[in-house]
Amino acid sequence: MKKSLLIILFSICTLVANAQVFAVNGRQLSFAGTTNVQQVGALINGYYTVDTPTYTASPQIINPAPNSVIENKSFIGLSTPAILMYECTNITIRHCKFSKSIQQSISAENAKGLIIENCVFDSVGNGISVGNNISNPFNGGVSSGVTIQHNYFKNIIGGFPGSHAIMYGTNGGGNKINYNTFESIPHQSHCDDLVNINSSHSPSTDSLQIIGNWFRGGDWSTINQTGGAITFGDGGGSYDHIKNNIMINIVGIGNAGATNCVVENNTIYQSQAKAGADCCAFVLYNFSSGGTEATCHDNSYLYNKAWTISKSGVDQSFLCLQAISGNCQVAMGLSTNVEDTSLTETIIPTQLSNIYHY
C-alpha cells in the first residue's frame, strides 16, 4: 500500500461540469442542469430527486450461483461482509443498500462478468473490493468484465490507512468504474483513497476505465481525514484511463507508480477556505520501493483543469507534476493542462445526498 506521504502531496479539489446522465436506483437523471430524463420526486437545488426504493432485509450472501441477480435488498448493520464471492460468473447486484457496518460491503475475487449498479453505500467500513488470486486457475487467476456504475457512496468510515469506497487489485480486462458519486460529509467520514487501484496491470488494448465520476469532499482535519479521490499505480500498475471526473474539496488524482496511463479532461477545485495540507491537484510520484523511471513512465496528462489553492494561498494545481525527483519519467502533454480560476464549488450540487432518497 502507498505511504501516507501520498496523501500529504495531494490536493483538495473541485471540477468542471460534464453533461452526463446518472442512473440512481434505476432512475435516469441529468446532472448537467435542471433537465431531467425521467422526472421523479421533488425539485431540490435544481435537481430532481428519486423515489425511495423498496428493500428487503438480507443476511450475508456467499458465492451466489452463476447468472444470479441480487436486487432490492438491504444489508444493514451486519457483522460480516455483506456479499462475499471467491469465484463468480455473470453476477448482477443492483438497487441494493449497504449501511451502518464497519465490514466490507462487497468482496469479489477472480470474478468473471460482475455488474454492480444503482446501489447505495452509506456509512460502511469499506465499499467494494475486487481482486485476483493467481494461484486459483478460475478465470485465469484474475477478475475481468467487472463494471461498477451509477452507485452512490456516502461516508466511508473504516479508517486510515486502508479503507476505500472502491479498491481494484486485478490484472484482467474489461473493468470499469464509471459514473459513480462519492460524498464525504465533514466529520462523518474517515477513509483512505475513495478509489484505489492497487497492483493492477490491464491489457494494453483494454485499459481500466475510471470515467465520469463525481467526488465532493468535506474539510481536511485529523477528525475527517478523507484521503484521496483517485489513486492508481499503488504498488505499481499499467494501462489505466482516468477521464472526465469532477472533484470538489477533496484530495485529487495521484499516480503512485504506474506506466502507460492516461489522465484527461478531469477537473479539480479546492477552495482556500476548506484547504488543509499544502497539496497538489495532480500527483505523479513513484512510491514503489526504490522506484525509478523504469517502473513509472509513458504517462499522459491531457486537457485537465484545476484551481487548487492551499491554506497559505498558493496555487497547487499542477505543481506536483513538475517535481518528480527522477523516480518517474516526466509526463507527456503537460502543456495542454489549464489553471482555471473560474472554477467554483457550485459546478456540481452542493449537497449530493439531497438527490438520493433511500
Secondary structure, DSSP 8 states (H G I E B T S, - for coil): ---THHHHHS-B--------EEEETTEEEE-SSS--SS--S-EETTEE-------EE---EES--TT-EEESEEEES-SS-SEEESSEEEEEEES-EEEEEEEEEEEEESEEEEEEES-EEEEEEEEEEEE--TTS-GGGGS-EEEEEES-EEEEE-S-TTT--SEEEE---SS-EEES-EEE--TTT---S-SEEEEEEE--TTS-EEEES-EEE----SSS----EEEEEEEEEEE-EEEES-EEESSEEEEESSEES-EEES-EEEE-GGG--S---SEEE---STT--GGGS---EEES-EEEEB-TTS-B-SSHHHH--TTSS---B-GGG-EE-TT--GGGS-S-GGGG---
